[in-house]
Amino acid sequence: MSTKLEQQLEKLKADNLFRQRMTRTSKAARYVSIEGRQMLNFNSNDYLGLANHPEVLAAAQEASQMFGFGATGSPLMSGYTSLHQELEYAMADFLGYPKVVLFSAGYLANIGIAQAFLKRNDWFIQDRLNHASLIDAAHITGAELKRYPHLNNEKAEAILKDEINKFKLWATEGVFSMDGDSHDLFRAALSAHTYNALLWVDDCHGVGVLGDNGRGVLDTMTLSESEVPILSGTFGKAFGTCGAYVAGSETLIETIIQKARTYKYNTALPVPVVAATLKALELIKTEPWRREKVADLIYYYKKQCDQYGLAEQAKFTDSAIQPIMLKSETAALEKSDYLKTCGIITTAIRPPTVPKNQCRLRITLNSELEREDIDLLIQCLIGNY
């Protein structure tokens, strides 16, 4: 058995698909220390720079003194504290939904939602580029996975029209994690309503960053619970902490609490994490300059890419995720390695995370960066450094 596994690992290396972890020895801020070397950080999902915010850290420390660190049990046993409840209420108010439930991780939340609503032979409709957690959720529930081409609402609607009496859960990402783009949720909501499907938007990379109030993709499109019955996301991106939430009606959320195995049988979030997230939410609401700065950096990045001939490679989006398309695994790895020699850290994204021949650098912009950092990145991307 070990020989077979060794052969599989060697094949991954030969195909340039082998992943190696990088050891970080500092905070993940504007600069980050990777294996002892200082790097400019275009590799972080901490879009608003809250992971290192002193008030966030202080909130976690204070909560640990009051409650201890671990939650000590699942939310339905000893793990649900007054701070967990306060964060649920605060998130529901922030997002404009009747009720929110917390999960220990986004992966667990997505599997839990599917467990709550799907049974064998139900249909789980998904964008072909949905996150792995959503794909895995379909397999775990035994539902029939029906996938449509990326962002293609006509193909999605064709699936909705078929076998009209089937129960259909339709999931799409708010901001796609590797492409940075978004579905036309107006059309999706109309299609779901017309054909009686339950629409679910996972907006991990949008909430906190997008919209006048930071409520994510739904904020930019003026949509609410009536159009999108289920909204989920993680705290591990713009909030700078960890864990996840699901927002919906009283009935939908109570169904998740009662039926999601990843909720019932998993230890609740550590209390200091919950307190840190509450403080991060407060900062998101009271310091809009953070997302305004990200928006300015997105504008400036696009402008510089145009000026220096990178527009063809750059896949421009309105989000903090800005892919540089390089097609082959070798090209992506070589460009990533070259950027490291320039003192810049970013990630080469390869299959199975993205489709074959769509390898890329995943450039992420965050409020800790400055325009001069983008200038350096652009010059390195064109080999002028």
Secondary structure, DSSP 8 states (H G I E B T S, - for coil): -HHHHHHHHHHHHHTT-------B-S--SSEEEETTEEEEE-----TTS-TT-HHHHHHHHHHHHHH-SS--S-TTTT---HHHHHHHHHHHHHHT-SEEEEES-HHHHHHHHHHHH--TT-EEEEETT--HHHHHHHHHHT-EEEEESTT-HHHHHHHHHSSTTS-EEEEEESS-TTT-----HHHHHHHHHHTT-EEEEE-TTTTTTSSTTS--HHHHTT--TTT-SEEEEESSSTTSS--EEEEE-HHHHHHHHHH-HHHHTS----HHHHHHHHHHHHHHHH-THHHHHHHHHHHHHHHHHHHTT-TTTB---SSSEEEEEEESHHHHHHHHHHHHHTTEE-EEE-TTSS-TT-EEEEEE--TT--HHHHHHHHHHHTT--
